[in-house]
Amino acid sequence: MKDSGREKIEDKIIETDLDSNSFHHKHFVRIGSKDQTFKKVAFNHSYFENCYFRNITFDSCDFNGCKFINCNFQGSTFPGSKFDYATFEKTYIDSEILNNNCPSHNNLILKFARTLRINFQGIGESESVNKAIRIELKATKEHLFESWNSKKTYYRNKYKGLDRVKMFFKWFYFKIQDFIWGNGESPIKLMRTGFVCWLSVSLIDTILFKNPNLISNYFNSLINTPSIFMGINKPTNYPDFYLTFITILRFIGFALFTSIIIKRYNRR
């Protein structure tokens, strides 16, 4: 093994603007700066540890492959800056970075959003966590779809033969989860799923256990289905396996609803 050659810079304060400087492959420890503008500065593959940058404008800077640990970027902005393969840990940074600085490829976007989600969880920023999850889920859906369907060279070289089949089933499972409850992030989609179950059970009740030629039976089944679903009403003409199936649906529905409530409104 040999020395990585990473230069360590510590306990410094930057008091001037920077323009087109290169700090490639550095290790910044307890570096501070305030109310400055850093333009086209290359920080790629550098480590930032216990650094404080307040109200800094990082204009078109390169943070590719950087790692941020216990840093504070309060009030700082990053117009045009790149964060491919960057990771964050217990770092205070505005969630607007998710709107303006996501990488250009879906697989990198989901990794970027994931590291920020974990970072925001570590510092208790629940709203920022929700925002990161939405972006992560969107990027994951698009990445899974492209992995088996896209004709782009990157995906065709990476996913071949059975790998494409596996990615299709991963995408299909993701889509099912998304439809049922938005992968744990959408109470509205879960309510929609509940409504679909309500209509399905009422139709089955009418078609199999009543006279389907009478319109009134459809209405009565629709009214009675909630009490059947909740276990209050147990029709004697229902076979045991069907009642068991409805009970399983009820338990699953309550479990999904509880999970969404905990994730959405509790501190993550």
VEXLUMBA-905258 format. One record per residue (C-alpha): residue number from 0; residue in three letters; chain; x, y, z. Coordinates in steps of 0.25 Angstrom, whole numbers. Layout:
BEGIN
[site NUM; 'Ala'; 'A'; [X; Y; Z]]
...
END
This chain:
BEGIN
[site 0; 'Met'; 'A'; [0; 0; 0]]
[site 1; 'Lys'; 'A'; [4; 14; -2]]
[site 2; 'Asp'; 'A'; [0; 28; 3]]
[site 3; 'Ser'; 'A'; [-12; 34; -4]]
[site 4; 'Gly'; 'A'; [-6; 47; -4]]
[site 5; 'Arg'; 'A'; [-18; 54; 1]]
[site 6; 'Glu'; 'A'; [-14; 67; 7]]
[site 7; 'Lys'; 'A'; [-20; 71; 21]]
[site 8; 'Ile'; 'A'; [-24; 86; 23]]
[site 9; 'Glu'; 'A'; [-29; 89; 37]]
[site 10; 'Asp'; 'A'; [-32; 101; 46]]
[site 11; 'Lys'; 'A'; [-33; 111; 35]]
[site 12; 'Ile'; 'A'; [-42; 123; 32]]
[site 13; 'Ile'; 'A'; [-45; 127; 17]]
[site 14; 'Glu'; 'A'; [-47; 142; 17]]
[site 15; 'Thr'; 'A'; [-47; 145; 2]]
[site 16; 'Asp'; 'A'; [-55; 141; -10]]
[site 17; 'Leu'; 'A'; [-49; 129; -18]]
[site 18; 'Asp'; 'A'; [-49; 128; -33]]
[site 19; 'Ser'; 'A'; [-45; 116; -41]]
[site 20; 'Asn'; 'A'; [-37; 110; -30]]
[site 21; 'Ser'; 'A'; [-34; 96; -29]]
[site 22; 'Phe'; 'A'; [-35; 88; -16]]
[site 23; 'His'; 'A'; [-35; 74; -22]]
[site 24; 'His'; 'A'; [-33; 62; -13]]
[site 25; 'Lys'; 'A'; [-32; 70; 0]]
[site 26; 'His'; 'A'; [-36; 67; 15]]
[site 27; 'Phe'; 'A'; [-42; 80; 21]]
[site 28; 'Val'; 'A'; [-44; 80; 36]]
[site 29; 'Arg'; 'A'; [-50; 91; 44]]
[site 30; 'Ile'; 'A'; [-50; 101; 32]]
[site 31; 'Gly'; 'A'; [-59; 113; 33]]
[site 32; 'Ser'; 'A'; [-64; 124; 24]]
[site 33; 'Lys'; 'A'; [-75; 134; 24]]
[site 34; 'Asp'; 'A'; [-82; 143; 13]]
[site 35; 'Gln'; 'A'; [-72; 140; 2]]
[site 36; 'Thr'; 'A'; [-74; 135; -13]]
[site 37; 'Phe'; 'A'; [-67; 123; -18]]
[site 38; 'Lys'; 'A'; [-67; 122; -33]]
[site 39; 'Lys'; 'A'; [-63; 110; -41]]
[site 40; 'Val'; 'A'; [-55; 104; -30]]
[site 41; 'Ala'; 'A'; [-51; 89; -31]]
[site 42; 'Phe'; 'A'; [-53; 82; -18]]
[site 43; 'Asn'; 'A'; [-55; 69; -25]]
[site 44; 'His'; 'A'; [-52; 56; -16]]
[site 45; 'Ser'; 'A'; [-49; 64; -4]]
[site 46; 'Tyr'; 'A'; [-54; 62; 10]]
[site 47; 'Phe'; 'A'; [-60; 73; 19]]
[site 48; 'Glu'; 'A'; [-60; 70; 34]]
[site 49; 'Asn'; 'A'; [-66; 80; 44]]
[site 50; 'Cys'; 'A'; [-66; 91; 34]]
[site 51; 'Tyr'; 'A'; [-74; 104; 35]]
[site 52; 'Phe'; 'A'; [-78; 111; 23]]
[site 53; 'Arg'; 'A'; [-89; 122; 25]]
[site 54; 'Asn'; 'A'; [-96; 130; 14]]
[site 55; 'Ile'; 'A'; [-86; 125; 4]]
[site 56; 'Thr'; 'A'; [-90; 125; -11]]
[site 57; 'Phe'; 'A'; [-83; 113; -17]]
[site 58; 'Asp'; 'A'; [-85; 117; -32]]
[site 59; 'Ser'; 'A'; [-82; 105; -42]]
[site 60; 'Cys'; 'A'; [-73; 98; -32]]
[site 61; 'Asp'; 'A'; [-69; 83; -33]]
[site 62; 'Phe'; 'A'; [-73; 75; -21]]
[site 63; 'Asn'; 'A'; [-72; 61; -29]]
[site 64; 'Gly'; 'A'; [-68; 50; -20]]
[site 65; 'Cys'; 'A'; [-68; 59; -7]]
[site 66; 'Lys'; 'A'; [-71; 54; 7]]
[site 67; 'Phe'; 'A'; [-77; 64; 17]]
[site 68; 'Ile'; 'A'; [-77; 60; 32]]
[site 69; 'Asn'; 'A'; [-82; 69; 43]]
[site 70; 'Cys'; 'A'; [-82; 81; 34]]
[site 71; 'Asn'; 'A'; [-91; 94; 34]]
[site 72; 'Phe'; 'A'; [-95; 101; 21]]
[site 73; 'Gln'; 'A'; [-105; 110; 28]]
[site 74; 'Gly'; 'A'; [-110; 120; 17]]
[site 75; 'Ser'; 'A'; [-101; 115; 6]]
[site 76; 'Thr'; 'A'; [-106; 113; -8]]
[site 77; 'Phe'; 'A'; [-100; 104; -19]]
[site 78; 'Pro'; 'A'; [-104; 110; -33]]
[site 79; 'Gly'; 'A'; [-99; 101; -44]]
[site 80; 'Ser'; 'A'; [-90; 92; -34]]
[site 81; 'Lys'; 'A'; [-89; 77; -37]]
[site 82; 'Phe'; 'A'; [-90; 67; -26]]
[site 83; 'Asp'; 'A'; [-89; 54; -33]]
[site 84; 'Tyr'; 'A'; [-85; 42; -23]]
[site 85; 'Ala'; 'A'; [-85; 52; -12]]
[site 86; 'Thr'; 'A'; [-89; 47; 2]]
[site 87; 'Phe'; 'A'; [-94; 55; 15]]
[site 88; 'Glu'; 'A'; [-94; 51; 29]]
[site 89; 'Lys'; 'A'; [-99; 60; 40]]
[site 90; 'Thr'; 'A'; [-98; 72; 32]]
[site 91; 'Tyr'; 'A'; [-107; 84; 32]]
[site 92; 'Ile'; 'A'; [-111; 88; 18]]
[site 93; 'Asp'; 'A'; [-123; 94; 12]]
[site 94; 'Ser'; 'A'; [-132; 84; 5]]
[site 95; 'Glu'; 'A'; [-133; 93; -7]]
[site 96; 'Ile'; 'A'; [-120; 86; -11]]
[site 97; 'Leu'; 'A'; [-130; 74; -15]]
[site 98; 'Asn'; 'A'; [-137; 84; -25]]
[site 99; 'Asn'; 'A'; [-125; 90; -32]]
[site 100; 'Asn'; 'A'; [-113; 81; -31]]
[site 101; 'Cys'; 'A'; [-117; 67; -33]]
[site 102; 'Pro'; 'A'; [-108; 59; -43]]
[site 103; 'Ser'; 'A'; [-113; 57; -57]]
[site 104; 'His'; 'A'; [-115; 42; -57]]
[site 105; 'Asn'; 'A'; [-126; 34; -49]]
[site 106; 'Asn'; 'A'; [-117; 24; -43]]
[site 107; 'Leu'; 'A'; [-108; 36; -37]]
[site 108; 'Ile'; 'A'; [-121; 44; -33]]
[site 109; 'Leu'; 'A'; [-126; 33; -25]]
[site 110; 'Lys'; 'A'; [-112; 31; -18]]
[site 111; 'Phe'; 'A'; [-111; 46; -16]]
[site 112; 'Ala'; 'A'; [-125; 47; -10]]
[site 113; 'Arg'; 'A'; [-123; 35; -1]]
[site 114; 'Thr'; 'A'; [-110; 40; 5]]
[site 115; 'Leu'; 'A'; [-118; 53; 8]]
[site 116; 'Arg'; 'A'; [-130; 46; 14]]
[site 117; 'Ile'; 'A'; [-121; 38; 23]]
[site 118; 'Asn'; 'A'; [-114; 51; 27]]
[site 119; 'Phe'; 'A'; [-127; 59; 29]]
[site 120; 'Gln'; 'A'; [-131; 47; 38]]
[site 121; 'Gly'; 'A'; [-119; 48; 46]]
[site 122; 'Ile'; 'A'; [-121; 63; 49]]
[site 123; 'Gly'; 'A'; [-136; 62; 51]]
[site 124; 'Glu'; 'A'; [-141; 70; 39]]
[site 125; 'Ser'; 'A'; [-154; 62; 36]]
[site 126; 'Glu'; 'A'; [-159; 71; 25]]
[site 127; 'Ser'; 'A'; [-146; 70; 18]]
[site 128; 'Val'; 'A'; [-146; 55; 19]]
[site 129; 'Asn'; 'A'; [-160; 54; 13]]
[site 130; 'Lys'; 'A'; [-155; 63; 1]]
[site 131; 'Ala'; 'A'; [-143; 54; -1]]
[site 132; 'Ile'; 'A'; [-151; 42; 0]]
[site 133; 'Arg'; 'A'; [-161; 47; -11]]
[site 134; 'Ile'; 'A'; [-149; 50; -20]]
[site 135; 'Glu'; 'A'; [-142; 36; -17]]
[site 136; 'Leu'; 'A'; [-155; 29; -20]]
[site 137; 'Lys'; 'A'; [-157; 36; -34]]
[site 138; 'Ala'; 'A'; [-143; 34; -38]]
[site 139; 'Thr'; 'A'; [-143; 19; -33]]
[site 140; 'Lys'; 'A'; [-156; 17; -42]]
[site 141; 'Glu'; 'A'; [-150; 23; -54]]
[site 142; 'His'; 'A'; [-136; 16; -52]]
[site 143; 'Leu'; 'A'; [-143; 2; -51]]
[site 144; 'Phe'; 'A'; [-152; 5; -63]]
[site 145; 'Glu'; 'A'; [-140; 9; -71]]
[site 146; 'Ser'; 'A'; [-131; -3; -66]]
[site 147; 'Trp'; 'A'; [-140; -13; -74]]
[site 148; 'Asn'; 'A'; [-146; -4; -85]]
[site 149; 'Ser'; 'A'; [-136; 6; -89]]
[site 150; 'Lys'; 'A'; [-128; 5; -101]]
[site 151; 'Lys'; 'A'; [-117; 14; -96]]
[site 152; 'Thr'; 'A'; [-103; 8; -96]]
[site 153; 'Tyr'; 'A'; [-101; 9; -81]]
[site 154; 'Tyr'; 'A'; [-113; 1; -78]]
[site 155; 'Arg'; 'A'; [-111; -9; -89]]
[site 156; 'Asn'; 'A'; [-97; -12; -85]]
[site 157; 'Lys'; 'A'; [-100; -13; -70]]
[site 158; 'Tyr'; 'A'; [-113; -21; -71]]
[site 159; 'Lys'; 'A'; [-112; -33; -80]]
[site 160; 'Gly'; 'A'; [-121; -45; -82]]
[site 161; 'Leu'; 'A'; [-126; -50; -68]]
[site 162; 'Asp'; 'A'; [-122; -37; -62]]
[site 163; 'Arg'; 'A'; [-132; -30; -70]]
[site 164; 'Val'; 'A'; [-143; -40; -66]]
[site 165; 'Lys'; 'A'; [-139; -38; -51]]
[site 166; 'Met'; 'A'; [-140; -23; -53]]
[site 167; 'Phe'; 'A'; [-154; -24; -59]]
[site 168; 'Phe'; 'A'; [-159; -31; -47]]
[site 169; 'Lys'; 'A'; [-153; -21; -38]]
[site 170; 'Trp'; 'A'; [-159; -10; -46]]
[site 171; 'Phe'; 'A'; [-173; -17; -46]]
[site 172; 'Tyr'; 'A'; [-172; -20; -31]]
[site 173; 'Phe'; 'A'; [-169; -5; -29]]
[site 174; 'Lys'; 'A'; [-181; -1; -38]]
[site 175; 'Ile'; 'A'; [-190; -10; -29]]
[site 176; 'Gln'; 'A'; [-185; -4; -17]]
[site 177; 'Asp'; 'A'; [-186; 10; -23]]
[site 178; 'Phe'; 'A'; [-201; 8; -27]]
[site 179; 'Ile'; 'A'; [-205; 2; -13]]
[site 180; 'Trp'; 'A'; [-199; 12; -4]]
[site 181; 'Gly'; 'A'; [-189; 20; -11]]
[site 182; 'Asn'; 'A'; [-177; 12; -5]]
[site 183; 'Gly'; 'A'; [-182; 16; 9]]
[site 184; 'Glu'; 'A'; [-182; 31; 5]]
[site 185; 'Ser'; 'A'; [-196; 34; 0]]
[site 186; 'Pro'; 'A'; [-209; 33; 9]]
[site 187; 'Ile'; 'A'; [-217; 37; -3]]
[site 188; 'Lys'; 'A'; [-213; 25; -11]]
[site 189; 'Leu'; 'A'; [-216; 16; 1]]
[site 190; 'Met'; 'A'; [-230; 22; 2]]
[site 191; 'Arg'; 'A'; [-231; 19; -13]]
[site 192; 'Thr'; 'A'; [-227; 5; -11]]
[site 193; 'Gly'; 'A'; [-237; 4; 1]]
[site 194; 'Phe'; 'A'; [-248; 9; -8]]
[site 195; 'Val'; 'A'; [-245; -1; -19]]
[site 196; 'Cys'; 'A'; [-245; -12; -9]]
[site 197; 'Trp'; 'A'; [-259; -6; -4]]
[site 198; 'Leu'; 'A'; [-265; -7; -18]]
[site 199; 'Ser'; 'A'; [-259; -21; -21]]
[site 200; 'Val'; 'A'; [-265; -27; -8]]
[site 201; 'Ser'; 'A'; [-278; -21; -11]]
[site 202; 'Leu'; 'A'; [-278; -26; -25]]
[site 203; 'Ile'; 'A'; [-274; -40; -21]]
[site 204; 'Asp'; 'A'; [-285; -39; -10]]
[site 205; 'Thr'; 'A'; [-296; -36; -21]]
[site 206; 'Ile'; 'A'; [-291; -45; -32]]
[site 207; 'Leu'; 'A'; [-288; -58; -24]]
[site 208; 'Phe'; 'A'; [-298; -56; -12]]
[site 209; 'Lys'; 'A'; [-310; -48; -17]]
[site 210; 'Asn'; 'A'; [-318; -46; -29]]
[site 211; 'Pro'; 'A'; [-309; -38; -39]]
[site 212; 'Asn'; 'A'; [-321; -34; -47]]
[site 213; 'Leu'; 'A'; [-326; -25; -37]]
[site 214; 'Ile'; 'A'; [-320; -11; -36]]
[site 215; 'Ser'; 'A'; [-324; -9; -22]]
[site 216; 'Asn'; 'A'; [-315; -21; -18]]
[site 217; 'Tyr'; 'A'; [-303; -14; -23]]
[site 218; 'Phe'; 'A'; [-306; -1; -14]]
[site 219; 'Asn'; 'A'; [-309; -10; -2]]
[site 220; 'Ser'; 'A'; [-296; -17; -3]]
[site 221; 'Leu'; 'A'; [-289; -4; -5]]
[site 222; 'Ile'; 'A'; [-295; 1; 8]]
[site 223; 'Asn'; 'A'; [-293; -12; 16]]
[site 224; 'Thr'; 'A'; [-278; -15; 11]]
[site 225; 'Pro'; 'A'; [-272; -6; 22]]
[site 226; 'Ser'; 'A'; [-278; -14; 33]]
[site 227; 'Ile'; 'A'; [-274; -27; 27]]
[site 228; 'Phe'; 'A'; [-260; -22; 24]]
[site 229; 'Met'; 'A'; [-258; -17; 39]]
[site 230; 'Gly'; 'A'; [-263; -30; 44]]
[site 231; 'Ile'; 'A'; [-276; -25; 50]]
[site 232; 'Asn'; 'A'; [-285; -32; 41]]
[site 233; 'Lys'; 'A'; [-282; -47; 37]]
[site 234; 'Pro'; 'A'; [-292; -52; 27]]
[site 235; 'Thr'; 'A'; [-295; -67; 29]]
[site 236; 'Asn'; 'A'; [-295; -70; 14]]
[site 237; 'Tyr'; 'A'; [-281; -66; 13]]
[site 238; 'Pro'; 'A'; [-271; -77; 13]]
[site 239; 'Asp'; 'A'; [-260; -77; 24]]
[site 240; 'Phe'; 'A'; [-249; -76; 14]]
[site 241; 'Tyr'; 'A'; [-255; -63; 8]]
[site 242; 'Leu'; 'A'; [-257; -57; 22]]
[site 243; 'Thr'; 'A'; [-243; -60; 25]]
[site 244; 'Phe'; 'A'; [-238; -53; 13]]
[site 245; 'Ile'; 'A'; [-246; -41; 16]]
[site 246; 'Thr'; 'A'; [-240; -41; 30]]
[site 247; 'Ile'; 'A'; [-226; -42; 25]]
[site 248; 'Leu'; 'A'; [-229; -30; 16]]
[site 249; 'Arg'; 'A'; [-234; -22; 28]]
[site 250; 'Phe'; 'A'; [-221; -25; 36]]
[site 251; 'Ile'; 'A'; [-212; -22; 24]]
[site 252; 'Gly'; 'A'; [-220; -9; 22]]
[site 253; 'Phe'; 'A'; [-218; -5; 36]]
[site 254; 'Ala'; 'A'; [-204; -8; 36]]
[site 255; 'Leu'; 'A'; [-201; 0; 24]]
[site 256; 'Phe'; 'A'; [-209; 12; 29]]
[site 257; 'Thr'; 'A'; [-202; 11; 43]]
[site 258; 'Ser'; 'A'; [-188; 11; 36]]
[site 259; 'Ile'; 'A'; [-191; 23; 28]]
[site 260; 'Ile'; 'A'; [-196; 31; 40]]
[site 261; 'Ile'; 'A'; [-183; 27; 47]]
[site 262; 'Lys'; 'A'; [-174; 31; 36]]
[site 263; 'Arg'; 'A'; [-181; 44; 32]]
[site 264; 'Tyr'; 'A'; [-184; 50; 45]]
[site 265; 'Asn'; 'A'; [-174; 45; 55]]
[site 266; 'Arg'; 'A'; [-160; 49; 55]]
[site 267; 'Arg'; 'A'; [-152; 40; 46]]
END
